[in-house]
Amino acid sequence: MQVTEVKQEGLTREFKVTVPWANIADRVSARLQELTHTVRMPGFRPGKVPVALMRKKYGPAIMGEVLERAVNESSQAALSERGLRPAGVPKVEITSFKDDTDLEYAMTVDIMPEIKPINFSALALERLTSDPDPADVEKTLERLSKAHGSTEAITEARAAQIDDVVQINFVGKRDGVEFPGGAGKGYMLELGSKSFIPGFEDKLVGARPGQKVTFDITFPEDYGAAELAGKAVTFEVDVREIHARVDAKLDDDLAKKVGAESLDGLKQAIRGEQEREIKALARVRLKRSLLDQLADGHSFQVPGAMVETEFNTIWKHFDEHRQSGQMAADDEYKGKADDEIKGEFRTLAERRVRLGLLLAEVGRVNNITVTQDEINQAISGEARRFPGKEKDVFEYYKKTPEAMNALRAPIYEEKVVDFIVEMAKVTERKVPLADLLKDPETEAKAEASEGKDEATESKDSTTKKKKKKKAD
């Protein structure tokens, strides 16, 4: 095998590789010899099929198989001999090959950069802690009480209001003619549930038992039934009864309904869940701070192809979000030109790739791995999301390497992060829960904005003093 490096630009390498014809011919002959022991042909005993006949029938297929293997092995050998680690799958283009001639191909590959991690013991991190808010426990109990409540027909003479459940008979007519599906008897409708077409429930707020209400209403333009979409209709509604919601009593019976042994046990479980959520939030804040410091502390070059792939993923997600109309009016990208947004996304893509390569290198050098037990636990967690289909989930991951890798990657990243945090200087600070819930990026932008305002005020003040001094 002859390998010639024809181009070196940043992390990109291009090689010209030549594999001698003799090597290819030997591989083909060896493969044909293997097949003679298994292939059956009429008129020949097993193992006695002439090689020439085998070559005529199976030669092209075997040649394709041999060429693929020769390219894979020679390309890996070319990189290994030079101590290069590919950052992705090499791009190979066969430039010359036919029977009795050498195989020549061009190989382009991005190589892994040289990564020298900073001294992690010099990192200073802050782990925020907080206590669960007792009021949140009570709010959770109130929600459970409402969710497991019931309704009772009211005895006092009052009008229907939001959250009431009214029993109604109704008929809908278009141009005086009842339309299909527009009538019902004894229907229990919760006012404020928005389970009927927009505006219908509002018309019944204030109605009383025994009252007949007639009103006009227009179906939405995007209504499912095309014959009614955007059409005006008239509803005649007979209000039969009004039922008020009654919250379930907060006691041991309610606790047992939701899986706890007692009301005290339920409160303890709610508090425990809040503590886990607080711990998770603190972890997110700590990790974000760590990644920011790692990004600031490393500036090695990253493979362009990896950055381009990451950028395309970010842009596709953003563009789909924008096209679907989900972008809020105050979105930071609202009104920005695509070129400006793409510039920001490329910077983000480069940061993500650099951090990914850094964490992977730290894990590789320090022999950090993901165990099969950890993988199984993750799959079990996914399976619990699909009750009754757990076996299908396990089979899916078993047969889908890409999905398995997607499951392994975050576990590996968290283990590397834990490894770095163990070496860093970590201090703890207790803060109000509201502070822990704040978005660090929003806080940073607010602080930057305040700093800019203060700087502007200071500049204005200085300018005014200079003007006053000059006037004096």
N, C-alpha and C positions, 0 to 999 in steps of 0.2 A: 504494500500500500504506500502511495506517495501523497503527501499532504503539503500544499503550498498556501501560505497565508497571503491573500491578495489585497486585503483591505483591513485597516484598523482605525475605527473612528469612534471615540468615546468608549462605550461598552459594547459596541457592535463589532463583530468579527466576521470576515468573509474568507472562505477557504475554497481551494480547488482540490478535489480529492480524486485520485486515480486508483482503481482496484484492478490488478492484472487479470487478463482473460483466463489465465491458467487457474487462478483462484476460483473464478466463477465456474469454469468447466469442472473442476474437481468437486465443487459443492453439488452441481447438478448430477454428476455421475453417482456420487454417494447417496443422494436422495433417491435416484432411480433404483439403485441397488437395494435400498430399504424397502421400496414399494414392491419389488419382485416377490417378497416373502408374504405379502398380504393380498396383492391384486389377483383376481381370478379371471382367466380368459378361456373361452371355449377351445378345447383341443390341447390345452397345456395343463400339466400338473402344477399344484401350488409350489412356487419357488423356482419353476422352470421356464417362466415366460422370458423370451429373449429381450435383452436390454434395448436392442434396436427397435423392437416393436413397442416397448414401453415408452421409448423416447418419442416415437412418432405420435402416440396417442396422448401421452401426458406431458410431453416436453414443454409446450408453451405455459401451462399452468405451473409446472415446477420452476421454470425460469423466472416467472413473476414472483413466486415465493422466495427463491434464492436471492433475487435482486433486492427485494425488500429487506431480507435479513442482512445481506451484505452492506447495504446502505446504513441500516441501524447500527450494526456492530462497528463498521469502520468510522462512522461519525462519532460514536461514543469513544472509540479508541483515540481518535484525533484530538478530542477535547481532553481526555484523561492524560495523554502523554504530555500535554502542555499545562496541566494543572488548572484547567479552566472548568468552572462550574456553570452550566447553562442556566439562564434565568427563565427559560421557557423551552418549548419544543423547537428545535432547529428547523429552519425553512430549507428544504432540499429541492434542487432542480437538476434532473439528469440532462447533461449537455451532449453526451455522446455515448452510444452503445449499439452494437449489433454483433451477431455471432462472429467469433474469432477475433474480436477487438476488445480492448480494455474498456472497463466501465469508468466514465468520467462524470462527475457531478459537482455542482456548486452548492456550498452550504453557507447560509447566513444565520448567525445566532447572536443573541444578546447574552452577555455573560454576567454573572453575579459580581457586583462591585466589592471592593475591599472594604469591609466594615470593621471599624475599631470602636467598640462601645466605650462610652465615658465611664468614669468611676461612679458606680451606682451608690456607693456609700456617701457620696457628696450631695446626693439629692435630698432636698428638704420637703417633706410632704405633711399635709395637715388632714387629719381624719376628723370630720365633724360628727358629733353625736347629739342626740336629742331624746327626750322622753315622750312617749305617747301622750296625746292630749285627752284627758278624761272626757271632755265634751264630745270628742269624736267617737268614743265608745258609746256614749248615750245616743248620738245621732245614728249610729249603726243599729242599735237596738230599736230605735224608733222606726227605721226603715224596715226592719224585720217584722215589727209589730204591724205596720201598714200592709206589707206584702202578704202576711198570713191572716189579715183581717177578713171580715165578712161584710155583708150588707143587710140592713133591716129596713122594712117599710116604715116610713115616718108616720106618726099619729097626729102630730100638730099640723095645722093648716099653714103651710109655708110654700114659697115658690122654689122651683128647682135651681140649684146652683152648681158651679163647677165642682167636680169630684162626686156629685150625686150620680146614682144609677137610676135611669128612668125606664119604666116599662111602657112601650109604645106600640100602637098599631099605625102603620103608615102606608100611603099610596103615592107613588110618583107618576106624574102625567106630563106628556109632551104634546103640546097642541091639543090638550083635552083628552088625549088617549093614553091609557096606562101602558108604560113600556116594560118589556121583560126584565124581571129581577128588581123591579122598583117598588115592590110591596112586601110587607111583613106584618106578622101578628105576634103579640107578646114578646117583642124583641127587647132585650135588656141592653141599654146603651149607656155607657159611662161618659158623662159630659166632661170634655177636656181631654179625652183619650185620643182624639183625632183619628178615630177608626172609621168615620164616615167621610164623605166628600167635604172639602173645606167649606166652612160656614154653616153646615147643617146643625151641628151641636150647639153653636152659638145661638141659633134661632129658638132653641128650647130652654135656654137659661131664662128664668123668670116665669116659666109656665107652671101651672098648678094641676093637681090631679083632677081628671074630668074635663080639662080644657082641651079644645080643639084648636090647633094652630095650622094656619095655611101660609105658605111663603114661597117665593120664587128664588131659584138658585141656579147658578151656571156651573156645569161640569168643567173640570180643568181641561186645558187643551191637550195634555198628554194622557188623558184618561184611557184606560185599557180597552174599553169598548169604543170602537171607532164611530159607531152610530150615535154615541152620546158625547164624545169629546167636544168640548167647547160649546155645547148646546144648553140653552136655557130650559128649565123644567119647573113644574110646580109640584110641591109636596103638601099633602094633607095629612097631618099627624094628630092622632088621638092619644093624649097623655093619660095613661091608666093609673100608674102608681109612681111614687118617688121613693127610692131607697137610699138611705144615707149609709156611708161607709162607717164601720165600727172596727177600730183597731183591735188586734188580738191582745189579750192580757199578757203582760210580761211576767211569766212565771216558769216554773220547771217544765210544765207541759209544752210550752212553746219551745223551750231550749231542746227538749227531746225531739221535737219535730225537725229541728235543723241539725240533729246529730250530736248534741251535747248531752251530758248526764244531768245537768242542773243549770239553773240560771247563773249561779256563780261560776260554774264551769264554762258557760257560754261567754260570760264577760271576760274570763281569763283567756279563752281562745281568741276572742276579738283583740284583746290587748297583745297577745302573742303574735298575731298576724300583723298588727301595726308595728310591733318591734322589728319584725322581719322586713317589712316595707321600709322602715327607717334605716335599717342596716343596709339594705340594697341601695337606697338613695345615697347614703354615705359612701358606699363602694363606688357608685357612678361618679360622684364628685372627686373622690380620691384618684380614680383611674384617669379621669379627664385631666386633672392637674399633672399626673405622672406623664401622660402622653404629650401634653404641651411642653413639659420640660425636656422630654426625650427628643421631640421634634426640634426644639431650639438648640439642643446640644449636639445634633448630628447634621452634617451637610454633605454626605457622600452622594455621588452621582447615582441616578436610578435609571434602569432600562426604559428606553422610550416606548417600546411596545407595551410594557406593563402599564405605564402611565396612560397610554392611549386607550387601552382596554378599560381601565378604571374610569377614565374620563367619559367614554362612551356609555358606560353603565350609569354614571351620575346624570349625564345629559338626558338619556332616554327616560329615566325616572322623572326628572324635572319636567321634561316636555310633555309627558303623558299627564302629569299632575296639572300642568298649565292648560293643556287642551281640554281636559275634562271640566274646566271651569271651577276647580277647587281652590284656586289661589285667592287668598284673602286680600282685601283692599289694602291692608297695612303690611303685606308681604314685602320683605326687603328687596326682592327682585322685581317688584311691580314697577313697570315703566322703564326699566333698564333695557338698553340695547342688547341684542343677543351676543354681540362680540364682547361686550363688557362682562356679561354673565359667564360666557365660556372661558374668559380669562381667569375669572375667580374659580371656576370649577376645575380648570387645569391645575391651578395652584393647590386646590384641595386634593385632587387626584394624586399629584406628586407627593404631597404630605402623607396620604394614606399608604401609598406604595412604599415610601421610605420607612414608615413606622412598621409596616408589615414585614419588610425585609429585615429590619433591625431585630424585631421580636423573634423572627424565625431563626436568625443567626445566634441570638442569645440562647434560644432553646437547643439548637444543634450543638453548640460548643459545650453546653452544660448538660447534655444528655437528657433533656426533658422530653418525656414521651406521654402519650395518652394510652392508658391501659384498656384492655378489652372490657374490664368491669365498668370503667367509666363510660365507655361507648354503650354498653348494655343498659346502664342506668339512664343515659340520655334517650335511647330508643324507647325504653319503658315509659319515660316521661312523655314522649310523643304519642305512644300507644294509648296512654290514659286519656288523651284528648279525643279519641275515637272509640267510645265504649261499644263493645260488641265486634269491633274490627281489629282487635289487637294483633291477631295472627297475621292479618293482611299487612299491617304496618311493619311487623318484623320481616316479613317476606320481601316487602318493598325495599327496605334498607339492605337486606342481604343481596338482592339482585341489582341494586343501583349504586355503583361505586361513587358516582358524583354526589348523590344524596348523603352517603356515608361520610365523604370528605367534608361536605358542608356541615355535618353534625360534629365532626372531629375538630374542625378549625377553631371555633370559639372556645372549646374546652382547652385546647392547646394554648391559645392566646391568654386565657385567664390563668393558666398554670405559670406561664412565663411572667405575667404581670405580678403574680404572687411572689415569684422568685426574686424579682427586682425590688418589690416593696419590702421584702425581708431584709435587704441590705441597706435600704434608704433610712434616713432619719425621719421618723414619723411621730408627730405630736398630735394629741387629741384636744379638741376644743368643743365644749358643749354650747349649743346655740338653740334659740327658739325653733320650734318645728317649722314655723313659717319661713325662716331664713334658709332652712335646709331644703325646702320645697322650691325655692327660687331657682330659675334657670341661670347658670353661671354666665352663659353668653349674653343673656339679657342684662345681667348685672354689669358685665364688662362694658357693654355698649353704653349703658346709663352712666357709668363712671367716666367713660371716655368723653361722653357728651357733656357731663358736668365739668370735666377738666377743660374741655374746649371753651365752654361758656366762661369759666373763671379766667382762662387765658385771654379771651376777648375782652372781658371786663377790665382786666389788668392793663391790657394794651390801650384800651380806650382811656383809662384813667391816666396812664403815663402820657398819652398824646395830649390830653387836656392840660396836664401840668406844664408840658413843654410850651404849648400855645400861650398859657397864662404867663409863664416866665418871659417869653418873647415879647408879649404885649407890655409887660411891666418894664 
